[in-house]
Amino acid sequence: MKTPMDTPNGFTLLAIPLWMLATLGIFATAPRVAEPAPEKEPQTADEFMERGYARGNARQYDAAIRDFNTAIELDPQNINAFRGRGLAHERSNNLEEALRDFNTAVKLDPKNHIHYYNRGVVQGKRRQSRNAIRDFDRAIQLDPTHAASFYNRGNMLGARQGDDDAAIRDYDRALELMFYDPGKVYHNRANAHWRKRDYDAALRDYDRSLEINPRDFHTYYSRGTAHEKKGDLDAAIRDYDRAVEFYPRYADAYYNRGVAYRKKGDDEAAIRDYSAVIAINPRHVSAHINRGAAYSRKGDVDAAIADYDAAIRANPKSFNAHRNRGIANNKKGDFDAAIRDFTNALEISPKQGNTLNSRGMAFTRKGDFDAAIRDFDRVVEWYPHFSPALLNRGIAHRKKGDFDAAIRDFERAVEIAAKPASARRELDFTRRMKNGENIVEWEEGMTAEPDVDEDDDVLN
């Protein structure tokens, strides 16, 4: 299941949103300029540095960098100029340049926790998590009250390193130290609880976050995923409703709401949400797959195939798209197309018993019983207790006229099937045929074990 902009489960539902790593405002940790930038042209290193900070605070990063360059040329030991230029580079996403400047700041002023903190932020954005953690460790050693270092170290430890217990301890400390945006801390601590599958604790923290930031669509989305994990689909849908209310182009929220509607059995509502996702992102593979599955359940096989076609164009390696299109083609009676689709799916993920079973059924319906039996043989070899393959192999043997082999398969299916009624019926029917009773075999003997379109799950 996908969670928020950061992903509780990895990076695409509770990954760290890196904009949250720069927690201190543009240059909040650097000297602030009380007055607007001076009108006259600066002359000294300090004057260029001051104007650089003023321009940085105004988000004029290129101009700020030029001023810091001049300040450094005039005073190569100007620590605040290196720090300011590093911040401007970081905000411009020039991470290597920012790293060099913060390295210099650390070298010139090794006892200042802010330099380690700033470098840790850049290392986090460079996805150098261990380096970031070391810098936040050093910042905390130098200033044990620096809340932002605890917060950002928690981000690295949890979503990046998988140590959610340590992350929660850091978030706790950031809250004790009155981190400037507690809503973000509650949100990310909730994400850590989510990853630990403590959904009740996650919900409590999402609630606290929304009390502080009641229009935060990411947190509504995240809380929705926690409700969905607990099986409360109505609460999940309400949260996804709020997420798209505050951010109408939130594709992931529409997608997860569609999955929730599907789980409630409301394919019409699910189709509307998947269509909203596709309107935002026409190449959203899972939305096409799930809308196709919904169309297939409603009996609109052509619409389903069109969606699976679109999913495959967007991602030719999508196993579910090929498999589901095979099921749809099977329903249409285009067995050659179905076999091609199942074969493509098996090339992507070879040891898939359900898909191999589906291809065997397509071969049987096409009349190629030997190919069908070979597929069922492999399924039974991989999964000896998979009764549908035994049932379907028995049907293929019977259609070939090998009643003894069919009876052996049906007998075994009766022994292991959780619901053996279909196998008993086939066994009785085959024994009667073997005994010479004049019985016309029903055309669709395999309807007892139908193919089922597979949806992709909610985003995690």
C-alpha positions in Angstrom: 0.0 0.0 0.0 1.4 3.3 -0.8 1.7 5.9 1.9 2.4 9.5 1.7 4.8 11.7 -0.1 7.2 10.0 2.2 6.6 6.3 2.4 6.2 4.4 5.6 7.3 1.3 3.7 10.1 2.6 1.7 10.3 5.6 -0.6 7.0 6.2 -2.6 4.5 6.3 0.4 6.8 7.2 3.5 10.1 8.2 2.0 11.6 11.4 3.2 10.4 14.5 1.3 13.7 16.2 1.0 12.3 19.7 1.1 11.6 18.9 4.7 15.3 18.3 5.3 16.0 22.0 5.1 14.2 22.8 8.2 15.4 26.2 9.2 14.0 28.5 6.7 16.2 29.9 3.9 19.1 31.3 5.9 17.6 31.1 9.4 20.8 29.6 10.8 23.0 32.3 9.3 23.4 35.9 10.3 20.2 37.8 9.4 20.1 41.2 7.9 18.0 43.6 9.9 17.8 46.2 7.2 17.1 45.9 3.5 20.1 45.4 1.3 22.0 48.7 1.1 21.3 50.8 -2.0 25.0 51.8 -2.6 27.3 49.2 -4.1 29.1 47.2 -1.4 32.8 47.8 -0.9 33.9 45.4 1.8 33.7 41.6 2.3 31.1 42.0 5.0 29.0 44.3 2.9 28.9 41.9 0.0 28.2 39.1 2.5 25.3 41.0 4.0 23.8 41.8 0.6 24.3 38.1 -0.3 22.2 37.1 2.7 19.5 39.7 1.9 19.3 38.3 -1.7 19.3 34.8 -0.4 16.4 35.6 1.9 14.6 37.0 -1.2 15.3 33.8 -3.0 17.6 35.5 -5.5 20.1 32.7 -5.2 22.2 33.4 -8.3 22.7 37.0 -7.3 23.4 35.9 -3.7 26.1 33.5 -4.9 27.8 36.3 -6.9 27.9 38.5 -3.8 29.3 35.6 -1.7 31.9 35.0 -4.4 33.1 38.6 -4.1 33.1 38.5 -0.3 35.3 35.4 -0.4 37.6 36.9 -2.9 38.0 39.9 -0.6 38.3 37.7 2.6 39.1 34.0 2.0 38.6 33.3 5.7 35.1 34.7 5.8 33.2 31.7 7.4 29.8 33.3 7.1 30.3 33.9 3.4 31.1 30.2 2.8 28.1 29.3 4.8 25.8 31.6 2.9 27.1 30.5 -0.5 26.6 26.9 0.6 23.0 27.6 1.6 22.4 29.4 -1.7 23.9 26.5 -3.6 21.8 24.0 -1.6 18.6 25.9 -2.3 19.5 26.0 -6.0 20.2 22.2 -5.8 23.8 22.6 -6.7 24.7 20.0 -4.1 28.3 19.4 -4.9 29.1 23.1 -4.7 27.1 23.4 -1.5 29.1 20.4 0.0 32.4 22.0 -0.9 31.4 25.3 0.9 30.2 23.5 4.0 33.4 21.4 4.1 35.3 24.7 4.1 33.1 26.1 6.8 33.7 23.0 9.0 37.4 23.3 8.4 37.5 27.0 9.3 35.1 26.7 12.3 35.1 23.1 13.5 33.3 23.8 16.8 30.2 25.3 15.2 27.3 22.8 15.1 25.5 24.7 12.4 28.2 23.8 9.8 27.8 20.1 10.5 24.0 20.4 10.4 24.0 22.2 7.0 26.4 19.7 5.6 24.2 16.9 6.9 21.2 18.4 5.1 23.2 18.3 1.8 24.4 14.8 2.4 20.8 13.8 3.0 19.8 15.3 -0.3 22.7 13.5 -2.0 21.2 10.3 -0.5 24.5 9.8 1.5 22.6 8.8 4.6 25.5 7.5 6.7 27.5 10.7 6.0 24.4 12.7 6.9 23.9 10.8 10.2 27.6 11.4 11.1 27.2 15.1 10.6 24.0 15.3 12.6 25.7 13.2 15.3 28.5 15.8 15.5 26.1 18.7 15.5 24.2 17.1 18.4 27.5 16.5 20.3 28.3 20.2 19.9 24.8 21.4 20.8 22.6 18.8 22.4 19.6 21.3 22.2 19.6 21.6 18.4 16.2 20.3 17.6 16.6 20.3 13.8 19.5 17.9 14.0 17.4 15.4 16.0 14.6 15.8 13.5 16.7 15.3 10.4 18.7 12.5 12.0 15.4 10.8 12.7 14.5 11.1 9.0 17.7 9.5 8.0 17.6 6.7 10.6 14.0 5.8 9.9 13.0 6.1 6.2 16.6 5.7 4.9 18.2 3.3 7.3 15.2 1.3 8.6 15.9 2.0 12.3 12.5 3.3 13.2 13.0 2.9 17.0 16.0 5.2 16.9 14.1 7.6 14.6 11.2 7.7 17.0 13.6 8.6 19.9 15.0 11.4 17.8 11.5 12.7 16.9 10.6 12.6 20.6 13.7 14.7 21.5 12.9 17.2 18.7 9.5 17.7 20.2 10.9 18.1 23.7 13.2 20.8 22.3 10.3 22.6 20.7 11.2 22.1 17.0 9.9 25.0 15.1 7.3 22.9 13.0 6.0 20.2 15.3 3.4 19.2 12.8 6.2 17.8 10.5 7.7 15.9 13.4 4.4 14.3 14.3 3.9 13.4 10.7 7.3 11.7 10.3 7.0 10.0 13.7 3.7 8.7 12.5 5.4 7.4 9.4 7.9 5.6 11.6 5.1 4.0 13.6 3.4 3.0 10.3 6.5 1.3 9.1 6.6 -0.6 12.4 2.9 -1.6 11.7 1.8 0.2 14.8 -1.1 1.8 13.0 -2.9 3.0 16.2 0.2 5.0 17.2 0.6 6.3 13.6 -3.0 7.5 13.6 -2.5 9.3 16.9 0.5 11.2 15.5 -1.3 11.9 12.2 -4.1 13.3 14.3 -1.7 15.6 16.2 -0.1 16.7 13.0 -3.4 17.7 11.5 -4.4 19.6 14.6 -1.3 21.8 13.9 -1.5 21.8 10.1 -5.2 21.1 9.3 -4.8 21.7 5.5 -1.8 19.3 5.0 -2.9 17.1 2.2 0.1 14.8 2.6 -0.9 14.0 6.2 -4.6 13.3 5.2 -3.2 10.9 2.6 -0.9 9.2 5.0 -3.6 8.8 7.6 -5.8 7.3 5.0 -3.3 4.6 4.3 -3.1 3.8 8.0 -6.9 3.5 8.2 -6.8 1.3 5.1 -4.2 -0.9 6.8 -6.6 -1.3 9.7 -9.4 -2.2 7.4 -11.4 0.9 8.0 -12.1 1.7 4.3 -14.7 4.4 5.0 -12.3 6.4 7.2 -9.6 5.9 4.6 -11.9 7.3 1.9 -12.8 10.3 4.0 -9.1 11.1 4.4 -8.4 10.7 0.7 -11.4 13.0 0.1 -9.7 15.7 2.2 -6.4 15.1 0.5 -7.8 15.8 -3.0 -9.9 18.6 -1.6 -6.7 20.5 -0.6 -4.7 19.3 -3.6 -7.0 18.4 -6.6 -4.2 17.0 -8.7 -3.0 14.5 -6.0 -2.9 11.4 -8.2 -1.8 9.0 -5.5 -4.8 10.0 -3.3 -7.2 9.3 -6.2 -5.5 6.0 -6.9 -5.6 4.8 -3.3 -9.3 5.9 -3.0 -10.0 3.9 -6.1 -8.5 0.8 -4.5 -10.5 1.4 -1.3 -13.7 1.7 -3.4 -12.7 -1.5 -5.2 -12.3 -3.3 -1.8 -15.8 -2.1 -0.9 -17.1 -3.6 -4.2 -17.9 -0.2 -5.8 -16.3 -0.6 -9.2 -18.1 2.4 -10.6 -16.5 4.7 -8.0 -13.2 3.0 -8.5 -13.3 3.6 -12.2 -14.0 7.3 -11.6 -10.9 7.6 -9.4 -8.6 5.6 -11.7 -9.8 7.8 -14.6 -8.9 10.9 -12.5 -5.4 9.5 -12.0 -5.0 8.8 -15.7 -6.2 12.4 -16.5 -3.3 13.6 -14.4 -0.8 11.0 -15.5 -1.8 9.2 -18.7 1.1 6.8 -18.2 0.1 5.6 -14.7 0.5 1.9 -15.1 -1.3 0.7 -12.0 -4.3 3.0 -12.6 -4.7 1.5 -16.1 -4.3 -2.1 -14.8 -6.9 -1.5 -12.0 -9.4 0.3 -14.2 -9.0 -2.5 -16.8 -9.7 -5.1 -14.1 -12.8 -3.1 -13.0 -14.0 -2.9 -16.6 -13.4 -6.7 -16.9 -15.5 -7.4 -13.8 -18.3 -5.3 -15.3 -18.1 -7.4 -18.5 -16.6 -4.6 -20.7 -13.7 -6.7 -22.0 -12.8 -4.4 -24.8 -12.4 -1.5 -22.5 -10.3 -3.7 -20.2 -8.0 -4.7 -23.0 -7.6 -1.0 -24.0 -6.4 -0.2 -20.5 -4.0 -3.1 -20.4 -2.7 -2.0 -23.8 -2.0 1.4 -22.4 -0.3 -0.1 -19.3 2.0 -2.2 -21.5 2.9 0.8 -23.7 3.9 2.7 -20.5 5.7 -0.3 -19.0 6.3 -3.3 -21.3 7.6 -5.2 -18.3 4.4 -5.0 -16.3 3.6 -8.6 -15.3 0.0 -7.8 -14.2 -0.8 -6.0 -17.4 0.2 -8.9 -19.6 -1.4 -11.4 -17.3 -4.7 -9.5 -17.1 -4.8 -8.9 -20.8 -4.4 -12.6 -21.3 -7.4 -13.2 -19.0 -9.4 -10.7 -21.0 -8.4 -12.3 -24.3 -9.4 -15.6 -22.9 -12.8 -14.3 -22.0 -13.1 -13.0 -25.6 -12.3 -16.4 -27.0 -9.1 -15.1 -28.6 -7.0 -18.0 -27.2 -3.9 -17.3 -29.4 -3.7 -13.7 -28.1 -4.3 -15.0 -24.5 -1.4 -17.5 -24.8 0.9 -14.8 -26.1 0.0 -12.6 -23.2 0.5 -15.3 -20.6 3.8 -16.3 -22.2 5.0 -12.7 -22.1 4.0 -12.5 -18.4 5.9 -15.7 -17.6 9.0 -14.3 -19.3 8.8 -11.4 -16.9 8.1 -13.5 -13.8 8.7 -17.2 -14.7 7.6 -19.1 -11.6 4.0 -17.9 -11.4 1.7 -20.9 -10.9 -1.6 -19.0 -11.4 -0.4 -17.6 -14.8 1.0 -20.9 -16.0 -2.4 -22.5 -15.0 -4.2 -19.8 -17.0 -2.1 -20.5 -20.0 -2.8 -24.2 -19.7 -6.5 -23.4 -19.6 -6.1 -21.3 -22.8 -4.3 -24.2 -24.5 -7.1 -26.5 -23.4 -9.8 -24.2 -24.8 -7.8 -24.0 -28.0 -7.6 -27.8 -28.2 -3.9 -28.1 -27.7 -4.2 -30.6 -24.9 -0.5 -31.7 -24.9 0.7 -28.1 -24.4 -1.9 -27.6 -21.7 -0.8 -30.8 -19.8 2.8 -29.6 -20.0 1.8 -26.3 -18.3 -0.2 -28.1 -15.6 2.6 -30.6 -15.0 5.0 -27.7 -14.2 2.5 -26.0 -11.9 1.9 -29.3 -10.0 5.7 -29.8 -9.8 6.2 -26.4 -8.3 3.1 -26.4 -6.1 2.0 -30.0 -5.4 -1.0 -28.8 -3.3 -2.4 -26.4 -5.9 -5.7 -28.2 -6.6 -6.8 -26.0 -9.6 -3.9 -27.3 -11.7 -4.8 -30.9 -10.8 -8.4 -30.2 -11.7 -7.5 -28.6 -15.0 -5.0 -31.2 -15.9 -7.6 -33.8 -15.3 -9.9 -32.0 -17.7 -7.2 -31.9 -20.4 -6.5 -35.6 -19.9 -10.2 -36.4 -20.3 -10.5 -34.3 -23.4 -7.6 -36.4 -24.8 -9.5 -39.5 -23.9 -7.1 -40.6 -21.1 -9.7 -41.3 -18.5 -7.4 -43.1 -16.1 -5.0 -40.1 -15.9 -8.0 -37.8 -15.5 -9.4 -39.8 -12.6 -6.0 -39.9 -10.8 -5.9 -36.0 -11.0 -9.5 -35.6 -9.9 -9.0 -38.0 -7.0 -5.9 -36.1 -5.8 -7.8 -32.8 -6.2 -10.6 -34.1 -4.0 -8.0 -35.0 -1.3 -6.3 -31.6 -1.1 -8.9 -29.0 -2.3 -10.3 -26.7 0.4 -13.6 -26.8 -1.5 -13.7 -30.2 -3.3 -17.1 -30.0 -4.8 -15.9 -29.2 -8.4 -13.3 -32.0 -8.3 -16.0 -34.5 -7.1 -18.3 -33.5 -9.9 -15.5 -33.9 -12.5 -14.5 -37.2 -10.9 -18.0 -38.6 -11.1 -18.5 -37.3 -14.6 -15.3 -38.9 -15.8 -16.0 -42.3 -14.2 -19.4 -42.3 -15.9 -17.8 -41.5 -19.2 -15.2 -44.2 -18.8 -18.0 -46.7 -18.0 -19.5 -45.9 -21.4 -22.5 -43.8 -20.3 -23.7 -41.6 -23.1 -23.0 -38.2 -21.6 -22.2 -35.0 -23.5 -19.3 -33.2 -21.8 -20.1 -29.6 -20.9 -18.0 -27.2 -22.9 -16.7 -25.2 -20.1 -15.6 -27.7 -17.6 -13.1 -25.3 -16.1 -15.6 -22.7 -15.0 -15.2 -24.0 -11.5 -11.7 -22.4 -11.4 -12.1 -19.2 -13.3 -9.3 -16.7 -14.1 -9.4 -13.6 -11.9 -8.1 -10.2 -13.0 -5.5 -9.0 -10.5 -5.5 -5.4 -9.3 -2.3 -3.6 -8.3 -2.5 -2.8 -4.6 -2.7 0.7 -3.0 0.5 2.7 -3.1 2.9 2.2 -0.2 
